[in-house]
């Protein structure tokens, strides 16, 4: 039996589970390897993903994992495709389908996301390889002096998001729509809330206008945070309340779920903030779709060495468990595996 996109979306955001974003591009993956003195090549990227995907017990906390084009084609040491390993664990395979960002002509530094050309054809192959959901990321910077993000940049990206989501649904995939308001900047939490609300309002207007099935899609968004260069101190409770206020103002109730990116927060910050978010009432399920917050301490422990694999996997399982505890509002720092620091 083939599940409908609404059913797959519900499975992805079911209680007590979240999504691992393991969809870093080759460039980003290489950057993270290089930072730790690990060789930057396809084999090391494969070994890294193998470490993550073969960790015992992660299926207890992960409903899905988002892959990159290179990764969906790779296999473990025995030749078993990664997609088959995830399927055996009951983890749904997703795939990043955007092709990165380009500057919008005439707008100062604002970006749009490429990848609509040939999307339908790529989806046919990804479906054959076992993928069930997709992800597309757009980025927005906050600069209050320059009045960024501009409405024009929001409109350009919103139209692209809507086209992406519609094509994916027509091909039987659940689209994750990821408009990321970047953490970098000197903005306050209130300025982040204002920008995030404008971005999400524009995106959902475009999705509605295009006829996207909101029950068969998931929103991936950042939390409402002060900029990384702002010196504003706010509590996890304030972050959670500001985030939910924005979401309730503009996100339709029909949306299958909202998943949060960690977006430059430390593992502990992202988890403590998620813990507070989980205590608030919302019309949609809330969960995580973390990359760095789950992976950073694991890659640190691994260091590219075979003898460190089991220790790194232990940390990965511990990070997944701690993040899942945050979904029930029961997270405490002493749940963290050794090696995870603020």
N, C-alpha and C positions, 0 to 999 in steps of 0.2 A: 504493500500500500504506500502510495506517495503522499506524504503529509502536505497540507496546504501551507502557504506562506504564513498565514495567521497562526497555525499550529507550531511551525518551526520558531516563529518569533516568541511565542509563549514559552517554548522549551528553553530558549536562550536566556530568558529573564525569570526562570522559575525560582521559587524561594530557596535561599541558601547557596546559590551558585552565581558565578560571574564569568567573564570572558577574558582570556589572556590575549593581548595584542602582541603577537610574535611576527609582525608584518613589516619589520624594519627593512628599508631598501638596502641594496648592497652597499651603497655609500654610507648609510647610517650604521649598518652592522659593522662595517670595516672600521669606522671611526671609534666605535666602542671597543672593538678588539685592540686597536692600536693604542688606545689610552691605557690598556693593561699589559702592553708588551706582547700581545698575541699576534701571530702571523695573520695577515689580512688576505685570506684566499677562500675559495669555495669550500674546500675540505674543512677548514676550521669553522666556517659558518654552519656547515652540515653537522659537525660534531657538537656544536653549541646547541642547535635545535634538537638534535638527538638526545642530548642530556635532559633538556626540558621535557620533551614529549614522552620519554621512557621512564620518567620519575613515577615510582609506585604511589598510587593513592590520590593523585591529583584530580582524578575524575570525581571525587567526592565534593570538590569545590569549584570545578570548572565545567560549565555547560558547553562552551565553545572555545576554539582557538582560531585567531585570524592569521593566515599565512601570507607570505609574499610569493610572487610568481616563481622565483627560483626554488623556494622551499616546497611548494606543492608538487614539484617534480622530483624531489629527493627521497631517498630511502635510508633506512638504518644500516648498520654494518652487515646485517644478514641479507640485505636486499629487500626487506619489507618496506613498501612505501609508507611515508609518514602518515598519509591520509588513512591507510589501513590500520596503523597503530592507534590513531585517535578513534577510529570507528569501533575498534575492539573495546576501547575504554568507554564507549558511549558518549564521546565528545564530538560535537558537531564541528565540521570544518568550514571555516570562512576564508575569504580571499580579498586582499586589498586590490582594488581595480583602478584607482586613480594613478596618474603618472607624474605626480609632483606638481609644483607650482611655477608660475611664470608671472612676471610683472604685468599689471594692467596698463596698457598704453595711456598716457595722459594723466595717470593718477600717481601721486608721489609715493612710491614704494609699496603700494597695495597690490595684492596678488590674486590670481585666479588659479583654478586647478585644471590641469590637462587630463585627457584620457577618454573623452567621449568618442573620438574617432576609433572605429574598430571595436568598440565595447561589446556590441552584441555578439560578434564573432568570437571574442575571447571568452565570453560567458558560456558559449556552447562548449568550448574545450574544458573550462573549469567545472562545468556540470558533469561532464564525462569523467573527470578526475575525482569527483565526489564532493565538491563544495556545495553548500546549501545557503550560505549567506555571503554578503559582500560588504566592503567598507570603502567610503570615499571621504577624504578629509579636505576641508578648506580652512584657510587661516586668516585671522583678522587681528591687526595690531591696534592697541589703544594709544592715542596720543592726543591729549585734550587740547593742546595748543594748536595742533594741525587739524583738529576736529576729525580724527580718525577713530573708528572706521567711517568712511563716507557712505552715504546712502547708495551712491553709484556702485561702490565695491560690493556692498551687501546685495544689491539687486543682481549684479553680474553673477556672483557666486550662487545666489539662491536659485536662479534660473538653471544653472548647471547642476546643482543638487537635484532639482526636480526632474530634469531630463534623465540623469543617472538613475534615480530611484524608480522612475517609470519603466525604463528599459529593463532594469533588473527584475522588477516584478513581472513584467511580461515574459521574461525568460525563466520564471519560477524561483527566483532568489529573494531572500529577505534583505533589503538594503539597510545598512547602518549609515545614517547621515551624520557626519561629524564636522560641524562648524566650530572650530577651536578659536576662542578668543585668547590670544597668547598672554602668558604670565609676565613676560618681559616688559618692563616699563615702570614709571613712577606713579601710576594711577592709584587712586584710593579704592577701597572696596565698593563705595557708592558709584564711582565712575565705571568700575567693572560691571556692576549690576546694570547700569544704564546701557552700556555698550552691548552686553550680552542679551539684554531684552530686545534691543533693536535688531540685532543679528538674527535671533531666533524668530522674531515676529516676521521678518522678511523671508526667511527660509520657509516657514510654515505657510505663509501666504502663497508662495510659489508652488509648494507641494500640493496645496488645495486646488490652485488654479489649473495644475497639470493633471489632476485627477488621481494622484497617488493614493493607494489604499493605506491609510494611517494605521490600521490594525495589523498590517503586514509589514511594518517598518519599525526601526528602533532609532532613537536619538542618542548620539554620543556627544557629550558636552563637557566642558570644564566646569569646575566649581567656581563660584563667585569669590574672588580673592583679591587682596591688594597686590599691586605690581611688585615684582621681585626686587625692584630698586626703590620702592616707596618706603619708608621706615615705619609704616603704620602697623601697629600691633593689634591683632584681632584674635578672638578665641575661636575654637572649632565650632562652638555653639552659634556664634555670630555668623560664621561662614555658612553653616548649614541653613540657618534661617534666611539669610540673604539669597542663597541659591534656590531654595524652595519658593520664596516669594516671586522670583523671576520666572521660574518654571510654571508656576500656577497662573501667572499673568498671561503667558503666551503659548504654552504647549497644550494642544487639544487633548481632551481626556481619552480619545480613541487610540492614541499612540500606544503601541504594545508595551513599551518600557523605555526607561531612561538609564543609560549606562554612563559612568563618569570616567574620564581620562585622568591620569595623575598629573600630566602637564607640568613637569619640572619640580613638583613637590618631592620631598624625601619619602621613602617608604613609610616611615612612621607618621609624617604629616598627612599623607594621603589616606592612611588607614584611620587615624583619629578623626579626621574630618568626615570620612564615610560613616564612621561609628555614630557621629552626631546626626548626620543626615538620616540615618536609618530609624531614628527615634521620632521623626516627624511624619505626619499623615500626608499622603499624596494619592492622587487618583491612579497613578501608574506604579508598577514595580520599579524600585531603584536598585541598581547593582553597579559593579565595577567592570571596566574594560581597561586594565592597566598594562603598561609595558614596563617602563623603568621601575615603577614602584614594586613590581614583582621580580624583575630580573636583575637589577643592579647588584644587590648583595650576593646573588647567586654567581654572576659572572666574576665578581671580585674573588670569591672563594675558589672558583674553578681555575682561573688563570691560564687556561689552555692546556692543562696537564691532566693526563689520564688518571694519575693517582689521586686527584682531587674530585673526581666525578661524584663519588658516593657522598662525600661531605657536602658538595654543592647541591646535590639532589635533596639531601636532608634539609638544607636551608630553604630550597624552593618549596618543598612540601610544607615546611613551617610557615613560610610567607603566605602561601595560599590559605592555609588554615587560619592564620591570624586575620587575613583580610575577610574571610568568610565570617569570622566571629563578629566583625564590624557590621555585617549585614543584619545581625540581630541586636546590635547595640550593646554587645557584651565584651568588646575588645579591651584588653589591658596590655600595657607595654611588656609585662612579664611573660606574655604569650610568645613574644618574638624569639626566633631561634638565635643562637649565639652568632655574632658577627653582623647583626642588623643594628645600625646606629642611626641616631637622629641626623 
